[in-house]
Amino acid sequence: MDVKTAQEYIRRQYYERDSARGVFATFTWFTEEVGELAEALLHMDKSMLEEELADVFAWLLSIANLVNIDLEEAFRKKYLSPGTS
């Protein structure tokens, strides 16, 4: 699955709920998941890391949807364009 497909899936599944919550509240949920990822890193628990990385990615996609940013395109521009490192 590419990033664009993942972002569209998250949009279809969660946009209405995320939109009602608002971008700042959604960002709060994102930071909570980052905290859970930090906990998983402390324990170096592979299954916990997989779950928390997926959660962080999903919430990041939700935020991108709320601010109308194509995350795949943004990544391409920032990291894959000529002259970027």
Biopython code that builds the backbone (N, CA, C, O; Angstrom):
import numpy as np
from Bio.PDB.StructureBuilder import StructureBuilder

atoms = [
    (1, "MET", "N", (0.844, -1.173, 0.000)),
    (1, "MET", "CA", (0.000, 0.000, 0.000)),
    (1, "MET", "C", (0.893, 1.241, 0.000)),
    (1, "MET", "O", (1.852, 1.313, 0.767)),
    (2, "ASP", "N", (0.586, 2.199, -0.842)),
    (2, "ASP", "CA", (1.352, 3.442, -0.852)),
    (2, "ASP", "C", (0.720, 4.452, 0.116)),
    (2, "ASP", "O", (-0.372, 4.229, 0.637)),
    (3, "VAL", "N", (1.412, 5.542, 0.340)),
    (3, "VAL", "CA", (0.948, 6.549, 1.298)),
    (3, "VAL", "C", (-0.378, 7.148, 0.850)),
    (3, "VAL", "O", (-1.270, 7.359, 1.672)),
    (4, "LYS", "N", (-0.517, 7.422, -0.431)),
    (4, "LYS", "CA", (-1.757, 8.016, -0.951)),
    (4, "LYS", "C", (-2.962, 7.114, -0.672)),
    (4, "LYS", "O", (-4.021, 7.597, -0.270)),
    (5, "THR", "N", (-2.801, 5.818, -0.885)),
    (5, "THR", "CA", (-3.884, 4.870, -0.626)),
    (5, "THR", "C", (-4.207, 4.817, 0.861)),
    (5, "THR", "O", (-5.375, 4.786, 1.247)),
    (6, "ALA", "N", (-3.174, 4.808, 1.689)),
    (6, "ALA", "CA", (-3.382, 4.804, 3.142)),
    (6, "ALA", "C", (-4.111, 6.072, 3.578)),
    (6, "ALA", "O", (-5.021, 6.015, 4.405)),
    (7, "GLN", "N", (-3.714, 7.212, 3.024)),
    (7, "GLN", "CA", (-4.347, 8.473, 3.398)),
    (7, "GLN", "C", (-5.810, 8.485, 2.979)),
    (7, "GLN", "O", (-6.660, 8.968, 3.727)),
    (8, "GLU", "N", (-6.112, 7.972, 1.815)),
    (8, "GLU", "CA", (-7.506, 7.905, 1.362)),
    (8, "GLU", "C", (-8.326, 6.969, 2.246)),
    (8, "GLU", "O", (-9.478, 7.268, 2.560)),
    (9, "TYR", "N", (-7.750, 5.851, 2.646)),
    (9, "TYR", "CA", (-8.448, 4.926, 3.545)),
    (9, "TYR", "C", (-8.794, 5.630, 4.862)),
    (9, "TYR", "O", (-9.927, 5.549, 5.336)),
    (10, "ILE", "N", (-7.811, 6.317, 5.446)),
    (10, "ILE", "CA", (-8.043, 7.030, 6.701)),
    (10, "ILE", "C", (-9.101, 8.115, 6.504)),
    (10, "ILE", "O", (-9.935, 8.333, 7.382)),
    (11, "ARG", "N", (-9.072, 8.790, 5.365)),
    (11, "ARG", "CA", (-10.088, 9.813, 5.077)),
    (11, "ARG", "C", (-11.484, 9.183, 5.047)),
    (11, "ARG", "O", (-12.414, 9.695, 5.670)),
    (12, "ARG", "N", (-11.622, 8.092, 4.333)),
    (12, "ARG", "CA", (-12.940, 7.439, 4.240)),
    (12, "ARG", "C", (-13.428, 6.957, 5.604)),
    (12, "ARG", "O", (-14.610, 7.090, 5.920)),
    (13, "GLN", "N", (-12.549, 6.414, 6.394)),
    (13, "GLN", "CA", (-12.939, 5.822, 7.669)),
    (13, "GLN", "C", (-13.152, 6.850, 8.782)),
    (13, "GLN", "O", (-14.040, 6.675, 9.617)),
    (14, "TYR", "N", (-12.359, 7.912, 8.806)),
    (14, "TYR", "CA", (-12.305, 8.756, 9.998)),
    (14, "TYR", "C", (-12.522, 10.249, 9.773)),
    (14, "TYR", "O", (-12.611, 10.995, 10.748)),
    (15, "TYR", "N", (-12.611, 10.713, 8.528)),
    (15, "TYR", "CA", (-12.648, 12.160, 8.297)),
    (15, "TYR", "C", (-13.817, 12.843, 9.006)),
    (15, "TYR", "O", (-13.638, 13.900, 9.611)),
    (16, "GLU", "N", (-14.979, 12.267, 8.942)),
    (16, "GLU", "CA", (-16.148, 12.903, 9.557)),
    (16, "GLU", "C", (-15.926, 13.098, 11.061)),
    (16, "GLU", "O", (-16.170, 14.177, 11.601)),
    (17, "ARG", "N", (-15.464, 12.049, 11.717)),
    (17, "ARG", "CA", (-15.202, 12.114, 13.159)),
    (17, "ARG", "C", (-14.052, 13.086, 13.461)),
    (17, "ARG", "O", (-14.144, 13.901, 14.379)),
    (18, "ASP", "N", (-12.970, 12.991, 12.676)),
    (18, "ASP", "CA", (-11.823, 13.879, 12.895)),
    (18, "ASP", "C", (-12.210, 15.335, 12.659)),
    (18, "ASP", "O", (-11.793, 16.220, 13.406)),
    (19, "SER", "N", (-12.994, 15.579, 11.636)),
    (19, "SER", "CA", (-13.423, 16.931, 11.309)),
    (19, "SER", "C", (-14.285, 17.509, 12.431)),
    (19, "SER", "O", (-14.137, 18.677, 12.792)),
    (20, "ALA", "N", (-15.174, 16.702, 12.974)),
    (20, "ALA", "CA", (-16.017, 17.158, 14.085)),
    (20, "ALA", "C", (-15.171, 17.470, 15.316)),
    (20, "ALA", "O", (-15.478, 18.399, 16.064)),
    (21, "ARG", "N", (-14.117, 16.703, 15.526)),
    (21, "ARG", "CA", (-13.223, 16.895, 16.669)),
    (21, "ARG", "C", (-12.377, 18.150, 16.482)),
    (21, "ARG", "O", (-12.101, 18.875, 17.438)),
    (22, "GLY", "N", (-11.968, 18.399, 15.230)),
    (22, "GLY", "CA", (-11.118, 19.548, 14.926)),
    (22, "GLY", "C", (-9.650, 19.173, 14.892)),
    (22, "GLY", "O", (-9.234, 18.164, 15.461)),
    (23, "VAL", "N", (-8.875, 20.003, 14.216)),
    (23, "VAL", "CA", (-7.468, 19.685, 13.985)),
    (23, "VAL", "C", (-6.659, 19.710, 15.278)),
    (23, "VAL", "O", (-5.776, 18.871, 15.457)),
    (24, "PHE", "N", (-6.936, 20.647, 16.182)),
    (24, "PHE", "CA", (-6.118, 20.732, 17.391)),
    (24, "PHE", "C", (-6.393, 19.567, 18.339)),
    (24, "PHE", "O", (-5.464, 19.045, 18.956)),
    (25, "ALA", "N", (-7.644, 19.156, 18.462)),
    (25, "ALA", "CA", (-7.957, 17.984, 19.285)),
    (25, "ALA", "C", (-7.388, 16.722, 18.641)),
    (25, "ALA", "O", (-6.909, 15.828, 19.339)),
    (26, "THR", "N", (-7.440, 16.650, 17.325)),
    (26, "THR", "CA", (-6.854, 15.506, 16.625)),
    (26, "THR", "C", (-5.347, 15.478, 16.846)),
    (26, "THR", "O", (-4.761, 14.410, 17.023)),
    (27, "PHE", "N", (-4.725, 16.642, 16.838)),
    (27, "PHE", "CA", (-3.290, 16.718, 17.116)),
    (27, "PHE", "C", (-2.985, 16.235, 18.535)),
    (27, "PHE", "O", (-1.949, 15.611, 18.762)),
    (28, "THR", "N", (-3.860, 16.513, 19.477)),
    (28, "THR", "CA", (-3.679, 16.025, 20.846)),
    (28, "THR", "C", (-3.678, 14.501, 20.876)),
    (28, "THR", "O", (-2.855, 13.895, 21.563)),
    (29, "TRP", "N", (-4.592, 13.877, 20.137)),
    (29, "TRP", "CA", (-4.607, 12.412, 20.044)),
    (29, "TRP", "C", (-3.301, 11.910, 19.430)),
    (29, "TRP", "O", (-2.740, 10.909, 19.877)),
    (30, "PHE", "N", (-2.825, 12.611, 18.406)),
    (30, "PHE", "CA", (-1.560, 12.248, 17.767)),
    (30, "PHE", "C", (-0.422, 12.263, 18.785)),
    (30, "PHE", "O", (0.379, 11.329, 18.837)),
    (31, "THR", "N", (-0.351, 13.318, 19.591)),
    (31, "THR", "CA", (0.745, 13.404, 20.562)),
    (31, "THR", "C", (0.629, 12.316, 21.623)),
    (31, "THR", "O", (1.643, 11.832, 22.125)),
    (32, "GLU", "N", (-0.585, 11.930, 21.966)),
    (32, "GLU", "CA", (-0.759, 10.810, 22.898)),
    (32, "GLU", "C", (-0.165, 9.533, 22.305)),
    (32, "GLU", "O", (0.501, 8.765, 22.999)),
    (33, "GLU", "N", (-0.413, 9.319, 21.018)),
    (33, "GLU", "CA", (0.141, 8.133, 20.359)),
    (33, "GLU", "C", (1.662, 8.199, 20.282)),
    (33, "GLU", "O", (2.327, 7.169, 20.396)),
    (34, "VAL", "N", (2.225, 9.390, 20.091)),
    (34, "VAL", "CA", (3.684, 9.537, 20.095)),
    (34, "VAL", "C", (4.227, 9.156, 21.472)),
    (34, "VAL", "O", (5.279, 8.524, 21.571)),
    (35, "GLY", "N", (3.522, 9.534, 22.522)),
    (35, "GLY", "CA", (3.919, 9.128, 23.870)),
    (35, "GLY", "C", (3.894, 7.622, 24.037)),
    (35, "GLY", "O", (4.790, 7.053, 24.661)),
    (36, "GLU", "N", (2.883, 6.970, 23.490)),
    (36, "GLU", "CA", (2.815, 5.511, 23.550)),
    (36, "GLU", "C", (3.946, 4.879, 22.744)),
    (36, "GLU", "O", (4.466, 3.828, 23.119)),
    (37, "LEU", "N", (4.326, 5.513, 21.646)),
    (37, "LEU", "CA", (5.468, 5.037, 20.866)),
    (37, "LEU", "C", (6.747, 5.158, 21.692)),
    (37, "LEU", "O", (7.591, 4.262, 21.664)),
    (38, "ALA", "N", (6.892, 6.251, 22.419)),
    (38, "ALA", "CA", (8.070, 6.423, 23.281)),
    (38, "ALA", "C", (8.140, 5.304, 24.316)),
    (38, "ALA", "O", (9.216, 4.771, 24.589)),
    (39, "GLU", "N", (7.011, 4.956, 24.880)),
    (39, "GLU", "CA", (6.955, 3.855, 25.849)),
    (39, "GLU", "C", (7.380, 2.544, 25.191)),
    (39, "GLU", "O", (8.138, 1.770, 25.777)),
    (40, "ALA", "N", (6.899, 2.300, 23.990)),
    (40, "ALA", "CA", (7.275, 1.079, 23.264)),
    (40, "ALA", "C", (8.773, 1.059, 22.985)),
    (40, "ALA", "O", (9.406, 0.006, 23.055)),
    (41, "LEU", "N", (9.338, 2.214, 22.669)),
    (41, "LEU", "CA", (10.781, 2.295, 22.419)),
    (41, "LEU", "C", (11.582, 1.998, 23.685)),
    (41, "LEU", "O", (12.643, 1.377, 23.620)),
    (42, "LEU", "N", (11.080, 2.435, 24.820)),
    (42, "LEU", "CA", (11.769, 2.140, 26.085)),
    (42, "LEU", "C", (11.883, 0.639, 26.322)),
    (42, "LEU", "O", (12.889, 0.151, 26.838)),
    (43, "HIS", "N", (10.837, -0.079, 25.937)),
    (43, "HIS", "CA", (10.801, -1.527, 26.154)),
    (43, "HIS", "C", (11.355, -2.321, 24.974)),
    (43, "HIS", "O", (11.620, -3.517, 25.091)),
    (44, "MET", "N", (11.528, -1.644, 23.834)),
    (44, "MET", "CA", (11.982, -2.304, 22.604)),
    (44, "MET", "C", (11.170, -3.572, 22.324)),
    (44, "MET", "O", (11.705, -4.620, 21.964)),
    (45, "ASP", "N", (9.861, -3.428, 22.505)),
    (45, "ASP", "CA", (8.919, -4.522, 22.278)),
    (45, "ASP", "C", (8.437, -4.428, 20.828)),
    (45, "ASP", "O", (7.701, -3.508, 20.471)),
    (46, "LYS", "N", (8.857, -5.388, 19.996)),
    (46, "LYS", "CA", (8.584, -5.310, 18.553)),
    (46, "LYS", "C", (7.094, -5.223, 18.235)),
    (46, "LYS", "O", (6.696, -4.399, 17.412)),
    (47, "SER", "N", (6.270, -6.040, 18.857)),
    (47, "SER", "CA", (4.842, -5.999, 18.528)),
    (47, "SER", "C", (4.218, -4.682, 18.984)),
    (47, "SER", "O", (3.352, -4.132, 18.303)),
    (48, "MET", "N", (4.656, -4.181, 20.128)),
    (48, "MET", "CA", (4.170, -2.893, 20.613)),
    (48, "MET", "C", (4.650, -1.763, 19.697)),
    (48, "MET", "O", (3.896, -0.836, 19.403)),
    (49, "LEU", "N", (5.902, -1.843, 19.248)),
    (49, "LEU", "CA", (6.438, -0.841, 18.323)),
    (49, "LEU", "C", (5.656, -0.826, 17.015)),
    (49, "LEU", "O", (5.322, 0.244, 16.505)),
    (50, "GLU", "N", (5.362, -1.997, 16.474)),
    (50, "GLU", "CA", (4.587, -2.066, 15.228)),
    (50, "GLU", "C", (3.235, -1.390, 15.399)),
    (50, "GLU", "O", (2.809, -0.605, 14.551)),
    (51, "GLU", "N", (2.563, -1.704, 16.507)),
    (51, "GLU", "CA", (1.237, -1.145, 16.759)),
    (51, "GLU", "C", (1.298, 0.371, 16.925)),
    (51, "GLU", "O", (0.488, 1.094, 16.343)),
    (52, "GLU", "N", (2.241, 0.848, 17.706)),
    (52, "GLU", "CA", (2.317, 2.286, 17.972)),
    (52, "GLU", "C", (2.799, 3.071, 16.755)),
    (52, "GLU", "O", (2.326, 4.182, 16.515)),
    (53, "LEU", "N", (3.726, 2.517, 15.988)),
    (53, "LEU", "CA", (4.137, 3.183, 14.744)),
    (53, "LEU", "C", (2.956, 3.301, 13.786)),
    (53, "LEU", "O", (2.774, 4.335, 13.143)),
    (54, "ALA", "N", (2.156, 2.244, 13.691)),
    (54, "ALA", "CA", (0.968, 2.292, 12.834)),
    (54, "ALA", "C", (-0.023, 3.340, 13.331)),
    (54, "ALA", "O", (-0.615, 4.066, 12.533)),
    (55, "ASP", "N", (-0.204, 3.419, 14.656)),
    (55, "ASP", "CA", (-1.110, 4.426, 15.214)),
    (55, "ASP", "C", (-0.622, 5.839, 14.914)),
    (55, "ASP", "O", (-1.407, 6.694, 14.503)),
    (56, "VAL", "N", (0.673, 6.089, 15.119)),
    (56, "VAL", "CA", (1.232, 7.417, 14.844)),
    (56, "VAL", "C", (1.043, 7.768, 13.367)),
    (56, "VAL", "O", (0.664, 8.891, 13.036)),
    (57, "PHE", "N", (1.305, 6.814, 12.492)),
    (57, "PHE", "CA", (1.134, 7.039, 11.057)),
    (57, "PHE", "C", (-0.323, 7.372, 10.728)),
    (57, "PHE", "O", (-0.588, 8.303, 9.968)),
    (58, "ALA", "N", (-1.260, 6.622, 11.294)),
    (58, "ALA", "CA", (-2.681, 6.854, 11.021)),
    (58, "ALA", "C", (-3.122, 8.237, 11.497)),
    (58, "ALA", "O", (-3.839, 8.939, 10.784)),
    (59, "TRP", "N", (-2.700, 8.629, 12.691)),
    (59, "TRP", "CA", (-3.067, 9.953, 13.197)),
    (59, "TRP", "C", (-2.406, 11.058, 12.382)),
    (59, "TRP", "O", (-3.010, 12.111, 12.175)),
    (60, "LEU", "N", (-1.181, 10.841, 11.918)),
    (60, "LEU", "CA", (-0.521, 11.817, 11.054)),
    (60, "LEU", "C", (-1.305, 11.983, 9.749)),
    (60, "LEU", "O", (-1.478, 13.099, 9.258)),
    (61, "LEU", "N", (-1.769, 10.877, 9.202)),
    (61, "LEU", "CA", (-2.594, 10.945, 7.995)),
    (61, "LEU", "C", (-3.891, 11.697, 8.259)),
    (61, "LEU", "O", (-4.353, 12.460, 7.410)),
    (62, "SER", "N", (-4.480, 11.485, 9.430)),
    (62, "SER", "CA", (-5.706, 12.209, 9.789)),
    (62, "SER", "C", (-5.470, 13.708, 9.821)),
    (62, "SER", "O", (-6.275, 14.482, 9.305)),
    (63, "ILE", "N", (-4.361, 14.116, 10.430)),
    (63, "ILE", "CA", (-4.038, 15.546, 10.481)),
    (63, "ILE", "C", (-3.828, 16.084, 9.069)),
    (63, "ILE", "O", (-4.329, 17.157, 8.733)),
    (64, "ALA", "N", (-3.096, 15.351, 8.248)),
    (64, "ALA", "CA", (-2.876, 15.776, 6.862)),
    (64, "ALA", "C", (-4.205, 15.939, 6.132)),
    (64, "ALA", "O", (-4.380, 16.889, 5.370)),
    (65, "ASN", "N", (-5.133, 15.029, 6.358)),
    (65, "ASN", "CA", (-6.450, 15.148, 5.731)),
    (65, "ASN", "C", (-7.173, 16.406, 6.194)),
    (65, "ASN", "O", (-7.780, 17.111, 5.388)),
    (66, "LEU", "N", (-7.108, 16.682, 7.478)),
    (66, "LEU", "CA", (-7.823, 17.840, 8.017)),
    (66, "LEU", "C", (-7.282, 19.163, 7.489)),
    (66, "LEU", "O", (-8.029, 20.133, 7.361)),
    (67, "VAL", "N", (-5.996, 19.207, 7.185)),
    (67, "VAL", "CA", (-5.407, 20.450, 6.661)),
    (67, "VAL", "C", (-5.218, 20.392, 5.143)),
    (67, "VAL", "O", (-4.574, 21.254, 4.544)),
    (68, "ASN", "N", (-5.804, 19.341, 4.536)),
    (68, "ASN", "CA", (-5.827, 19.180, 3.082)),
    (68, "ASN", "C", (-4.422, 19.147, 2.467)),
    (68, "ASN", "O", (-4.137, 19.853, 1.499)),
    (69, "ILE", "N", (-3.559, 18.318, 3.044)),
    (69, "ILE", "CA", (-2.205, 18.114, 2.533)),
    (69, "ILE", "C", (-2.083, 16.676, 2.048)),
    (69, "ILE", "O", (-2.400, 15.741, 2.784)),
    (70, "ASP", "N", (-1.632, 16.498, 0.829)),
    (70, "ASP", "CA", (-1.314, 15.180, 0.293)),
    (70, "ASP", "C", (0.063, 14.817, 0.853)),
    (70, "ASP", "O", (1.079, 15.337, 0.392)),
    (71, "LEU", "N", (0.094, 13.935, 1.833)),
    (71, "LEU", "CA", (1.339, 13.641, 2.537)),
    (71, "LEU", "C", (2.376, 12.990, 1.631)),
    (71, "LEU", "O", (3.571, 13.248, 1.776)),
    (72, "GLU", "N", (1.938, 12.156, 0.706)),
    (72, "GLU", "CA", (2.885, 11.541, -0.227)),
    (72, "GLU", "C", (3.566, 12.613, -1.081)),
    (72, "GLU", "O", (4.780, 12.581, -1.280)),
    (73, "GLU", "N", (2.779, 13.551, -1.575)),
    (73, "GLU", "CA", (3.332, 14.632, -2.393)),
    (73, "GLU", "C", (4.236, 15.540, -1.561)),
    (73, "GLU", "O", (5.291, 15.965, -2.032)),
    (74, "ALA", "N", (3.832, 15.835, -0.343)),
    (74, "ALA", "CA", (4.656, 16.676, 0.534)),
    (74, "ALA", "C", (6.002, 16.006, 0.808)),
    (74, "ALA", "O", (7.040, 16.667, 0.812)),
    (75, "PHE", "N", (5.980, 14.695, 1.037)),
    (75, "PHE", "CA", (7.226, 13.952, 1.270)),
    (75, "PHE", "C", (8.101, 13.985, 0.021)),
    (75, "PHE", "O", (9.311, 14.197, 0.096)),
    (76, "ARG", "N", (7.467, 13.772, -1.119)),
    (76, "ARG", "CA", (8.209, 13.777, -2.383)),
    (76, "ARG", "C", (8.898, 15.128, -2.592)),
    (76, "ARG", "O", (10.077, 15.181, -2.942)),
    (77, "LYS", "N", (8.159, 16.214, -2.378)),
    (77, "LYS", "CA", (8.733, 17.557, -2.554)),
    (77, "LYS", "C", (9.883, 17.807, -1.587)),
    (77, "LYS", "O", (10.916, 18.356, -1.968)),
    (78, "LYS", "N", (9.699, 17.403, -0.340)),
    (78, "LYS", "CA", (10.690, 17.695, 0.702)),
    (78, "LYS", "C", (11.937, 16.825, 0.583)),
    (78, "LYS", "O", (13.049, 17.318, 0.771)),
    (79, "TYR", "N", (11.771, 15.538, 0.272)),
    (79, "TYR", "CA", (12.891, 14.604, 0.358)),
    (79, "TYR", "C", (13.361, 14.015, -0.963)),
    (79, "TYR", "O", (14.491, 13.534, -1.046)),
    (80, "LEU", "N", (12.534, 14.037, -1.990)),
    (80, "LEU", "CA", (12.904, 13.357, -3.232)),
    (80, "LEU", "C", (13.117, 14.300, -4.408)),
    (80, "LEU", "O", (13.461, 13.852, -5.502)),
    (81, "SER", "N", (12.919, 15.582, -4.203)),
    (81, "SER", "CA", (13.130, 16.547, -5.281)),
    (81, "SER", "C", (14.616, 16.816, -5.456)),
    (81, "SER", "O", (15.381, 16.725, -4.496)),
    (82, "PRO", "N", (15.030, 17.146, -6.678)),
    (82, "PRO", "CA", (16.443, 17.486, -6.896)),
    (82, "PRO", "C", (16.882, 18.613, -5.963)),
    (82, "PRO", "O", (16.150, 19.580, -5.750)),
    (83, "GLY", "N", (18.072, 18.475, -5.419)),
    (83, "GLY", "CA", (18.620, 19.500, -4.546)),
    (83, "GLY", "C", (18.238, 19.360, -3.088)),
    (83, "GLY", "O", (18.643, 20.176, -2.260)),
    (84, "THR", "N", (17.450, 18.319, -2.756)),
    (84, "THR", "CA", (17.110, 18.100, -1.350)),
    (84, "THR", "C", (17.956, 16.968, -0.806)),
    (84, "THR", "O", (18.445, 16.118, -1.550)),
    (85, "SER", "N", (18.117, 16.975, 0.481)),
    (85, "SER", "CA", (18.904, 15.891, 1.085)),
    (85, "SER", "C", (18.173, 15.263, 2.230)),
    (85, "SER", "O", (18.685, 14.334, 2.855)),
]
sb = StructureBuilder()
sb.init_structure("model")
sb.init_model(0)
sb.init_chain("A")
sb.init_seg("    ")
for serial, (resi, resn, name, xyz) in enumerate(atoms, 1):
    if name == "N":
        sb.init_residue(resn, " ", resi, " ")
    sb.init_atom(name, np.array(xyz, "f"), 0.0, 1.0, " ", f" {name:<3s}", serial, name[0])
structure = sb.get_structure()
